[in-house]
């Protein structure tokens, strides 16, 4: 009888993963937490600061937690505003989770990594699973270190840690939370409101992306895979799709022909230039049969349809 703990439930990924886990296991078996507690149609999100080791351990013990999805973190663009705080939150909370999982024999632990672990030394096209990691943001550094800590706890203590290196995640369910790839969500909100968009990346900056439905499916498929199939205990590359701001604009124009974008690159441009433009996920395909379902026009079609629905509901209210 699984008991699931999610940290960072209020974030972009956590919002949707929480619903997917409730659909899979039932409301009573999912303990959702965040530093901003609230109640919604799916139940309550309880207060938990994952940096608080005692609070985390007490919750795991009291709730008899069997799986942890540790999503609490400060993202790439936001992290550069306060590197020391970002490192402290991202790594301290993760070590707390690993130690608690070891002490209380939690069956499985999920750690979200990122393409931000790659830096200037990595091949930018079809970046492989085993590329050298030399990240240039504190977020990327924390994720690269987190991957190694996960591998260590698996090798040393047998903690079943599983991880994905997410590309930029595109979803309509919530607003983005301070990542370098956030433009790929913001741009749809501007389009449906018939507003011009000012993009902080140059028009030809290709980055790997993934639609939210694919990202959630990948997470659940990885966690459901038999233990003996998981050969990579740092983090798996997964591929969704890759595109530039100019290409996503062209896709949106199929629905909004008059949509316009101006390009004003800022500090996030330098971050993006050190990341891959496309990802090789052969290892994930081979080990647990990963494959994406959504391509760019599929993403545009669904994003626009869902955001229009929300817009119409707000007008009715």
Residue, then its C-alpha position, 0 to 999 in steps of 0.5 A: x500500500x503505497x504512501x507518496x510524499x511530494x515536496x514542492x507540490x505547488x511548482x510548475x511540475x509539482x502541480x500536475x504530478x500531484x494530480x497524476x499521482x492522486x489519479x493513480x493512487x487516490x487522494x488519501x495516499x498522496x501527501x502533498x507539501x510545499x512552503x506555501x500551503x493551500x487547499x484546492x479541489x484535490x485536497x490540501x497541500x501541507x506546509x513543509x520546508x524540506x530544508x527542515x530535516x526534523x520536520x521532513x523526517x517526522x512527516x515520513x515516519x508519521x505517514x509511513x511514506x514509501x515513495x518520495x518525489x522531491x521537487x522542491x528547488x530554486x530554478x535556473x534564472x531565479x537561482x542566479x539572483x541568489x546563488x548561495x541561497x539556491x545552493x543551500x536550498x537545492x542541496x540541503x533539502x536533497x541530502x535531507x531526503x536521501x538521509x530520511x529515505x535511508x533511515x526509514x527505508x523508503x522504497x523509491x525516491x525521485x530526483x528531478x535533474x535538468x539539461x542545466x547540468x551540461x555546460x560549455x564542454x558538452x556537444x550541443x547536438x544530440x547531447x549524450x547520456x555520458x557527456x562531461x558535466x560542467x554547468x555554469x549556473x548554480x542551479x545546474x551545479x546543484x543538479x549535477x551534484x544532486x545526481x552524484x549524491x543520488x548515485x552514492x546513496x544507491x551504491x552505498x546504502x541501496x536507496x532506490x533513487x531514480x532521476x530524469x534530466x528534464x528539458x524545458x517543460x511546457x504546460x498550461x496547468x500553471x505558470x512557470x517558476x523562474x527557468x531559462x526555458x519559461x519563454x515557451x510557456x509565456x509566449x502562448x499566454x501572450x498569443x491568446x491575449x492578442x498581445x505582442x511578446x518580447x522574448x529574452x532569447x535570440x530567435x535562433x536559440x534552439x533548446x530541448x523542450x518537453x510537453x507537460x503530459x510527456x514529462x509526467x508520463x516519463x516520470x511515472x514510467x520511470x518510477x514504475x519500471x522494474x528495479x533491475x531495468x534501471x541501469x543509470x543511477x545518476x539521471x536519465x536524458x530524455x528527449x521531447x522536441x527541440x525548437x527555437x523561439x522563431x520556430x515556436x512563433x511560426x507554429x503559433x501563427x497558424x492559429x494567430x497569424x497576426x502574432x508578433x514577437x520582438x527579441x531582446x536577449x538578456x542574461x538568460x541568453x548566455x545560460x541558454x547558449x551553454x545548454x544542449x540544442x538537442x538530446x540523445x536519450x538512447x539509454x532511456x529508450x533502451x532501459x524503460x522504453x521511453x518515447x515522446x508523443x508530442x511534437x511542436x504543432x501538437x503542443x501549440x494545438x493543446x496549449x492554445x485550446x486549454x488556455x482558451x478554455x481557461x480564458x472563457x471560464x474567467x470571462x463567465x465568472 
